[in-house]
Amino acid sequence: MTAEALGEVPAGDAVAARDPRRDAAARALRRRWGIILLVHLAAIGLWEALARMAGLPAFLLPAPSAVVATLGNPNHAWLSNTLVTLAEIGGGYVLAIVLGIAGALLFTWSRTLSLLVFPLLVTLNMIPKVALGPIMIVWMSYGIATNMLITFSLCFFPILLTTVRGLQEVEPDLLDLVHSLKGSRWQVFRYIQLPGAMPYIFSGMKVASILAVAGAVVGEFVASERGLAYLMIQVQTSLDTAAMFMAVIILTLLGLALYLIVLGLEHRFVPKDARKG
């Protein structure tokens, strides 16, 4: 007897029949990204047209074509400067994630430590990060490590704050159950607190991913001899506005790439209904 006679559906058709909403969601996502891409391309085209039609000097408003052309200038050392800035962003950001989560765990384990140290961290976070640059130069001189620390100082507190909140928002009944079963602190953290805190951790990581680029730029403006922001200062003296625009674009792309990586990890590890936006 055939599958059709038994009313069965071939495997491929069964998959298609089972996932109409997934297919619709995929089409909607492709359409959304297509619209986003078209909007950006339209903005670039409008920029090119305005730059050519307005007749403004190139140092005031360079056309996108002139901006891209600066990539061919070997004097700007785009690759090496981009790698330096990327190292500063990545190093400071990863350090903020590790110490932010570890610090949040310590604060939730010890009320005394939270009472004594957490208010001090809040006060230290109020210090303008630009003001830290000259002090760090005195302590550590110029270099990537100094700019990593400035990036870290911007990223650390958002991750710490959201992680503390996530670790604290656990159902008391679950904690009582684990404690009644003689579960250790590590087991409580691993199986109860961490899964519940993941939406909050990623929320802090997304905020920090935006601040990470700002931290690297601040560091390079005040305490650097290399990097994209340092390059901007150098080309400013010669009114090479096109190169300045190119540096800003690369910085934007680095920040966007970091944010999308965090967003992808969030979609991988956090259920849709639990995400914090």
Secondary structure, 3 states (H helix, E strand, C coil): CCCCCCCCCCHHHHHHHHCHHHHHHHHHHHHHHHHHHHHHHHHHHHHHHHHHHHCCCCCCCCCHHHHHHHHHCHHHCHHHHHHHHHHHHHHHHHHHHHHHHHHHHHHHHCHHHHHHHHHHHHHHHCCCHHHHHHHHHHHHCCCHHHHHHHHHHHHHHHHHHHHHHHHHCCCHHHHHHHHHCCCCHHHHHHHHHHHHHHHHHHHHHHHHHHHHHHHHHHHHHHCCCCCHHHHHHHHHCCCCHHHHHHHHHHHHHHHHHHHHHHHHHHHHHCCHHHCCC
